[in-house]
Amino acid sequence: MGAGRAVRVYSLLKKVCLDRAVSKQVNHWCIVPLREEKRFSSSSATSICMSSYPRRGFAAFPDSSLGVDYLNGHSQEKVDPLSLVGDELALLANRLRSMVSAEVPRLAEASEYFFKLGVEGKRFRPMVLLLMASSFSIALPAQGVAQVVYNDLRSRQQRIAEITEMIHVASLLHDDVLDHSDTRRGIGSLNYVMGNKLAVLAGDFLLARASVALASLRNTEVVELLSQVLEHLVTGEFMQLSTDSQEVASMDYYMRKTFYKTASLMANSCKAVAVVAGQPMEVATSAFNYGRHLGLAYQLVDDALDFTGTQASLGKPALSDLGQGIVTAPILFALNEHPQMYDLIKRKFRKADDINLALEMVKKSHGIAKTQELAAEHAQEAVDAIVSLPPCEEPRVQQCRRALMDLAYRVITRSK
């Protein structure tokens, strides 16, 4: 990208100030010329690994148009993403509760644990997928055979959202066992309440149910996409267990692991709803890129909140990653300013005062602020992916695209 080339940078991204107090100042991105930043590279980099440094330099200026953006040249009032697909999400929640039921009462109790009313979570992933499914340029039929065809397509896209949620919850159950977690979503984790063995079996059961639902779609490309997610989840978990201190202290390694553990599910699911709709490759790729960058931004914010949040706001203990010896983005950015952090990383923060020392170094560095900046960069990439979709004047499509962009803003400004 040349220095003189101007791009539209939407007002949904915030400017994170780099100061030692990690204070945040919200600005709204304006249309400015951008310059290409030197990208981080490594011999082990892959096409799915994102740079640990911003790919573009953003210039931010105050702008009062908080609720108004431009999508394909049209002013769009701020929309509530949940209001656009809330009724469908309620239907999905009821269907999921039915899909995860089991014959054996004890297994049924375990598999339904995080699908019960009140503890089913934010249903963030199904919401994203339903909005993505409504963001493609598809003529909405009024009646007759065409309506039946469209309803069948929507049902298949809803099924992908259900599969994605089952995979996600299964991964949480397995993660809690591996991490010895005792809380999740503000209540006792399943392994804490019912034991590790039952928690693992419940996760396996959910993956089995997801596989059956996936096979029912009879679409080999979608099966391949979501099966790859399962491979990525296991690969990412193994990467997290690595004892090679040089690997775990690498931003490149961290970003690849984060893609596998978190962003792959969102990316491949978004692509799947495009594939099942018969969208061209460039549209499916844009959907994949949106999910990938949104997922990376989401995890980066989680990394920052692990240092700044509380157990009440997070639904799990703060500093939980650090307590398990897991190296995250704030630690890696702090390492650049405090080389002595490497000794703590090598011993996985196991000595008595290691966690306090690491926390002190993170607070004295720009680690949290740089993590938030990187999250904002990936959120902008997610917005760019939506902007790259073919133009469409259909109001519903416009609203859903705007909602997806608004979600990128919400991801980087959330506090829990």
C-alpha positions in Angstrom: 0.0 0.0 0.0 1.5 3.3 -1.1 2.0 6.2 1.3 -0.4 8.4 -0.7 -3.2 5.8 -0.8 -6.2 6.7 1.4 -8.6 4.2 2.9 -11.8 4.5 4.8 -11.2 3.7 8.5 -14.5 3.4 10.3 -15.4 5.2 13.5 -16.0 2.0 15.4 -12.4 1.5 16.4 -11.0 3.1 19.6 -7.6 4.6 20.1 -5.7 3.0 22.9 -3.2 5.4 24.6 0.2 4.0 25.4 0.8 5.2 28.9 1.9 3.4 32.1 -1.4 3.8 33.7 -3.0 2.0 30.6 -5.6 4.7 30.4 -7.9 4.5 27.4 -9.1 7.4 25.3 -11.8 6.7 22.7 -11.3 8.4 19.4 -13.0 7.6 16.1 -11.0 6.7 13.1 -11.2 9.1 10.2 -10.3 8.9 6.5 -6.5 9.4 6.4 -3.6 8.3 4.2 -1.9 5.3 5.7 1.6 4.0 5.5 2.6 0.4 5.4 4.3 -0.8 8.5 7.1 -3.3 8.4 5.5 -6.7 9.0 6.8 -9.1 11.6 8.3 -12.2 9.9 9.7 -15.5 10.9 10.9 -18.6 9.2 8.2 -20.5 11.0 5.4 -18.1 9.9 2.4 -19.6 8.1 -0.4 -18.1 6.1 -2.7 -18.3 9.0 -0.4 -16.6 11.4 -1.0 -12.9 11.8 1.8 -10.4 12.4 2.5 -9.5 16.0 2.8 -5.9 15.0 0.2 -3.6 13.3 0.2 -4.1 9.6 -0.9 -0.5 9.0 -0.3 2.7 10.7 -3.5 4.4 11.8 -3.9 8.1 12.3 -6.7 8.9 14.6 -8.6 12.2 14.9 -11.6 13.0 17.1 -14.9 12.6 15.3 -18.3 13.2 16.8 -20.2 10.7 14.6 -20.2 7.9 17.1 -23.5 6.5 15.9 -23.1 7.0 12.2 -20.8 5.2 9.8 -20.5 4.8 6.1 -21.2 1.4 4.6 -20.8 1.2 0.8 -21.3 4.9 0.7 -24.5 5.1 2.7 -24.9 6.6 6.1 -26.0 3.9 8.6 -27.5 4.5 12.0 -26.1 2.4 14.8 -27.9 -0.9 15.1 -28.2 -3.5 17.8 -26.9 -6.8 16.5 -28.9 -8.8 18.9 -32.2 -7.2 17.8 -31.6 -8.4 14.2 -31.4 -12.1 15.0 -32.8 -12.3 18.6 -35.8 -14.4 17.6 -33.6 -16.9 15.7 -31.2 -17.1 18.6 -34.1 -18.0 20.9 -35.1 -20.8 18.5 -31.5 -22.0 18.3 -31.2 -22.1 22.1 -34.3 -24.3 22.4 -33.1 -26.6 19.6 -29.7 -26.9 21.2 -31.2 -27.9 24.5 -33.0 -30.7 22.7 -30.0 -31.7 20.6 -27.7 -32.2 23.7 -30.2 -34.3 25.6 -29.0 -37.9 26.4 -30.7 -41.2 27.4 -28.5 -41.6 30.5 -29.7 -39.1 33.1 -26.2 -38.4 34.5 -24.8 -37.8 31.0 -27.8 -35.6 30.2 -27.3 -33.5 33.3 -23.6 -33.0 32.3 -24.1 -32.3 28.6 -26.9 -29.9 29.3 -24.9 -28.0 32.0 -24.0 -24.9 29.9 -27.1 -25.0 27.8 -29.6 -24.4 30.6 -31.5 -21.1 30.8 -29.4 -18.5 32.6 -26.0 -20.1 32.0 -26.0 -20.5 28.3 -23.6 -17.6 27.8 -23.8 -14.8 25.3 -24.3 -17.0 22.3 -21.8 -14.7 20.6 -20.8 -17.1 17.9 -24.3 -18.1 16.7 -25.2 -14.4 16.6 -22.2 -13.6 14.4 -23.0 -16.5 12.1 -26.6 -15.6 11.7 -25.6 -12.0 10.9 -23.0 -13.2 8.4 -25.6 -15.4 6.8 -27.8 -12.3 6.3 -25.0 -10.2 4.9 -24.7 -12.0 1.5 -26.3 -10.6 -1.6 -29.1 -13.1 -1.8 -32.5 -12.0 -3.2 -35.2 -12.6 -0.6 -38.1 -14.5 -2.2 -41.6 -13.5 -1.4 -43.5 -16.8 -1.6 -43.9 -20.2 -3.4 -41.1 -22.6 -4.2 -38.4 -19.9 -4.0 -39.5 -19.3 -0.4 -39.2 -23.0 0.5 -35.6 -23.0 -1.0 -34.6 -20.0 1.0 -36.1 -21.4 4.2 -34.1 -24.6 3.7 -30.9 -22.6 3.2 -31.6 -20.6 6.3 -32.2 -23.8 8.3 -28.9 -25.2 7.1 -27.1 -22.0 8.2 -28.8 -22.2 11.5 -27.6 -25.8 11.8 -24.0 -24.6 11.3 -24.5 -22.1 14.1 -25.8 -24.9 16.4 -22.8 -27.1 15.5 -20.4 -24.3 16.2 -21.9 -23.6 19.6 -21.7 -27.3 20.5 -18.0 -27.5 19.5 -17.3 -24.3 21.4 -18.9 -25.6 24.6 -17.2 -29.0 24.3 -13.9 -27.2 24.0 -14.7 -25.2 27.2 -15.4 -28.4 29.1 -12.2 -30.0 28.0 -10.2 -26.8 28.6 -11.5 -26.6 32.2 -10.3 -30.1 32.9 -6.8 -29.4 31.5 -6.6 -26.1 33.3 -8.1 -27.4 36.6 -10.6 -24.5 36.5 -13.2 -24.4 39.2 -15.5 -21.6 37.7 -17.0 -20.9 34.4 -19.6 -18.3 33.4 -19.9 -17.3 37.1 -20.8 -20.8 38.4 -18.8 -23.9 39.3 -17.2 -25.5 36.2 -18.5 -28.9 35.3 -15.3 -30.7 36.2 -15.4 -29.0 39.6 -19.1 -29.9 40.2 -19.2 -33.4 38.6 -15.6 -34.5 38.3 -13.1 -34.6 35.4 -14.2 -37.9 34.0 -17.8 -36.8 33.5 -16.7 -33.4 32.1 -14.5 -35.1 29.5 -17.3 -37.5 28.5 -19.8 -34.6 28.3 -17.4 -32.8 26.0 -17.0 -35.9 23.9 -20.7 -36.4 23.7 -21.2 -32.8 22.5 -18.6 -33.3 19.8 -20.4 -36.5 18.7 -23.7 -34.7 18.5 -22.1 -31.9 16.5 -20.6 -34.5 14.1 -24.0 -36.1 13.5 -25.5 -32.7 12.8 -22.6 -31.9 10.5 -23.1 -35.0 8.5 -26.8 -34.2 8.1 -25.8 -31.1 6.0 -24.4 -33.5 3.3 -21.9 -30.8 2.2 -18.4 -32.2 2.0 -16.7 -28.8 1.9 -18.5 -27.7 5.1 -17.7 -31.0 6.7 -14.0 -30.4 5.8 -14.0 -26.9 7.2 -15.5 -27.8 10.6 -13.6 -31.0 10.9 -10.4 -28.9 10.5 -11.6 -26.8 13.4 -11.4 -29.9 15.6 -7.9 -30.6 14.4 -6.9 -27.0 15.2 -8.4 -27.1 18.7 -6.2 -30.1 19.6 -3.1 -28.6 17.8 -3.6 -25.3 19.7 -3.9 -27.1 23.0 -0.7 -29.1 22.4 1.1 -25.9 21.5 0.0 -24.4 24.8 1.5 -27.3 26.6 4.9 -26.7 25.0 7.9 -26.7 27.3 10.2 -25.0 24.8 10.7 -21.5 26.4 11.9 -20.1 23.1 8.7 -21.1 21.4 6.3 -19.9 24.1 8.2 -16.6 24.2 7.6 -16.0 20.5 4.8 -13.7 19.4 4.6 -15.6 16.1 4.1 -18.9 18.0 1.5 -17.3 20.3 -0.5 -15.9 17.4 -0.6 -19.3 15.6 -1.7 -21.0 18.8 -4.4 -18.3 19.3 -5.7 -18.9 15.8 -5.9 -22.6 16.3 -7.5 -22.4 19.8 -9.9 -19.5 19.3 -10.1 -17.9 15.9 -10.3 -21.0 13.7 -13.7 -21.9 14.9 -15.1 -18.5 14.1 -13.2 -18.2 10.8 -14.2 -21.6 9.4 -17.8 -21.3 10.6 -18.2 -18.0 8.9 -16.8 -19.5 5.7 -19.1 -22.5 6.1 -22.3 -20.3 6.1 -21.0 -18.7 2.9 -20.2 -22.0 1.3 -23.6 -23.6 2.1 -25.2 -20.5 0.5 -23.3 -21.1 -2.8 -21.3 -17.8 -2.5 -18.3 -17.3 -4.7 -14.8 -18.0 -3.3 -14.0 -14.3 -2.8 -17.1 -13.9 -0.6 -16.3 -17.0 1.3 -12.8 -15.8 1.8 -14.1 -12.4 3.1 -16.3 -14.3 5.6 -13.3 -16.4 6.7 -11.2 -13.3 7.2 -13.9 -11.6 9.2 -14.2 -14.6 11.6 -10.4 -14.9 11.8 -9.7 -11.3 12.8 -12.7 -11.0 15.1 -11.6 -14.2 16.9 -8.0 -12.9 17.3 -9.3 -9.6 18.5 -11.6 -11.3 21.0 -8.8 -13.4 22.5 -6.4 -10.5 22.7 -9.0 -8.6 24.7 -9.4 -11.6 26.9 -5.6 -11.6 27.5 -5.7 -8.0 28.6 -8.8 -8.5 30.8 -7.0 -11.4 32.6 -4.8 -8.7 34.0 -7.3 -5.9 34.4 -10.6 -7.7 35.2 -12.0 -9.2 38.4 -13.5 -12.6 39.1 -16.9 -11.0 39.3 -16.7 -9.4 35.9 -14.9 -12.3 34.1 -16.9 -15.2 35.6 -13.5 -16.8 36.4 -10.5 -15.9 38.5 -8.3 -13.0 37.3 -4.7 -13.9 36.4 -5.9 -17.4 35.7 -3.6 -17.8 32.6 -0.6 -16.6 34.5 -1.4 -18.9 37.4 -1.3 -21.8 34.9 2.0 -20.8 33.4 0.4 -19.7 30.2 2.2 -16.9 28.3 -0.2 -14.4 26.7 0.2 -11.1 24.7 0.7 -8.7 27.6 3.5 -10.9 28.9 5.2 -11.0 25.5 4.9 -7.3 25.0 6.3 -6.7 28.5 9.1 -9.0 27.7 10.4 -6.5 25.1 10.8 -3.9 27.8 11.8 -6.2 30.6 14.1 -9.0 29.4 14.2 -10.5 32.9 10.6 -11.7 32.2 12.2 -14.5 30.1 13.5 -16.2 33.3 9.9 -16.3 34.7 8.6 -17.7 31.4 11.2 -20.5 31.4 10.1 -21.7 34.7 6.4 -21.1 33.9 6.0 -18.6 36.9 6.4 -21.5 39.4 8.4 -19.8 42.1 6.6 -18.3 45.0 6.8 -14.6 43.9 6.9 -15.1 40.1 3.3 -14.1 39.5 3.7 -10.9 41.4 6.9 -10.1 39.6 5.3 -10.8 36.2 2.3 -8.6 37.1 4.6 -5.8 38.3 6.6 -5.9 35.0 3.4 -5.9 32.9 2.0 -2.9 34.8 5.3 -1.0 34.4 5.4 -1.8 30.7 3.1 -1.0 27.7 2.1 -4.6 27.6 -1.6 -4.2 28.2 -2.0 -1.1 26.0 -0.1 -2.8 23.1 -2.3 -5.8 23.4 -5.3 -3.6 23.2 -3.8 -1.8 20.2 -3.2 -5.2 18.4 -6.8 -6.2 19.2 -8.0 -2.9 17.6 -5.9 -3.6 14.5 -7.5 -7.1 14.1 -10.9 -5.5 14.7 -10.2 -3.1 11.8 -9.2 -6.0 9.6 -12.5 -7.7 10.4 -14.3 -4.5 9.4 -12.3 -4.4 6.2 -13.5 -7.9 5.4 -17.1 -6.8 5.6 -16.4 -3.8 3.4 -14.9 -6.1 0.8 -18.2 -7.9 0.3 -19.9 -7.1 -3.0 -22.2 -4.0 -2.8 -25.8 -4.6 -2.0 -28.6 -2.1 -1.6 -30.9 -4.5 0.3 -31.7 -2.8 3.6 -31.6 -6.0 5.6 -28.1 -6.9 4.2 -26.9 -3.4 4.9 -28.1 -3.6 8.5 -26.5 -6.9 9.1 -23.2 -5.8 7.7 -23.3 -2.7 9.9 -24.1 -5.0 12.9 -21.0 -7.1 12.1 -18.9 -4.0 12.1 -20.5 -2.8 15.3 -19.6 -6.2 16.9 -15.9 -5.6 16.1 -16.2 -2.4 18.2 -18.0 -4.1 21.0 -15.3 -6.9 21.1 -12.5 -4.4 21.8 -14.5 -2.2 24.2 -16.0 -4.9 26.4 -15.1 -5.3 30.1 -16.0 -8.9 30.5 
